[in-house]
Amino acid sequence: MQEVAELTSSEVQAAGEDILLYFPLPGDQANFHYSQAQFRWLFGGNQSGKSYANLMDLAWAALGIHPWRKLIKDGFFWCATESWELVRDILWSEYLSKFIPKSRIVNIQYANDKVPRKIFLDNGNQIIFKAFNQGRTLFQSKQIDAFYGDEQCCSDFKGIFNEIQARLLVRNGYMSWSMTPIVPQVYLEERIESLPSTDETFFLDLEDNRISRGGYIDDRRVDELISEWSDEIQTTRVKGRFSSYYGSVYQSFSRSIHIVNPFKIPEGWTRYRSIDFGFVNPFVCLWLAKDNDENWCVYQEYYRTKTGIQEHIQNINLLSKDEKYFTTYVDPEDPGSISELRKAGIRINLAQKDVARGIECVQGKLKKKANGKPSLYIFSNCKNVIKEFALYSYPKGSKSDLPAKESDHCMDALRYCLYTSRKGVRKGRASY
């Protein structure tokens, strides 16, 4: 770990009490400040100090006193969160107004709602606030030197992030983003999983903010917070790791546990296919294999919209090669497509469609056994299956015990196979 850089006397006078009294918590907080990565991702649990550290880093940079970043003058610093209300109440009132000495502020531009839009500093730097929920067009502007984001962008994250990268390009700027990843964001998760050389990730644990560990929150209060959260969401709320979220159907699904690199399916495993019909909605076929201990893996997927059944049959046969299948389970509610599959010589069984019990079956396979391993794995090449595991959820504000009818086509096909095979479907010859 690097030594903390000393400020000059003039820098001390220009800093302010909060900056001078700031000392990073144990763990990744100091490493985050030291990092020279172009894109820094600071994930943390609730009250883990992630926002404090990120916005302190912004104050250092904008004031021109960052101990480990290049000096910027007459620069543009964007700072954004989900809404203008949060800009006012969190970014400005709770943090930056305390971090930046009034003597260093030349002017503040406010909107009619008393939300600060621009902060002009005495070194020529400007802090310009943005709100994610205003959409991508708000981020189509001039080139900038740095971007600081706080909490998740729930409004076109991919589009806004692409705009931010474009704004940083000309000035060779950098980005810093802090969040507790409660809402699933597949695009971000995939980036973090296959981290580009330009990026670096840091994780702050709420447990490290205990007074007993050198933090700022009373131990009893930390215990109270953790006790309020279910086991399924503590990975996110405490450690800041990607995990389940409120409303998720499969809260025990974890990329680190259930996703594996493709491997050759052993000869003795039983293979299945499972189909969920669709035209405007996706037509899905999954390839699954099961060992003698009832452990499953999803090893291939076919996912296509606006395509006729004959082309689907041709593609499925092509992808199946010379494999043998015990059967192919299908949604029973499309007799026309079922007839065409049978004419093509594909042996099928009608799936059992009890949604609630089918979900229970899948949940049971996701659960870790006594040996610490689950009974269901997904090959990493099955991108749509993985995506739907993250997005498959119950309707917001609804008391329904059935998931929302969206992001569910792979989930339906998976459920058909796992649940129906468990129900003891009549055995027959393997088909080619």
Protein Blocks (a to p, Z undefined) as FASTA:
>chain_A
ZZdddddfklmmmnojklmmpccdehjllmmmmpmcfbdcddddehklmmmmmmmmmmmm
mnopafkbccdehiacddddfblklmmmmmmmmmmmmmpcfklpmbdcddfkopafbdcd
fkopacddddfknojklmgccddfbdcdehjafehkllmmmmmmmmmmmnopaddddddd
fbgcfklmmmmmmgcfkbccddddfklmpfklopabdfklmmmmmmmpcfklmmmmmnop
acddehiablmbcfklmpccdddddfkbccdddddddfklccddddddddfkopacdfbd
cddehiafklmmmmmmmmnmmaccfbdcddfklmklmmmmmmnopacddddfbfklmmmm
mmmmmpccfkopafbdcdfklmmlmmmmmmgccdehiabfbdcdehklmmmmmmmmmmmm
mnopacddddZZ
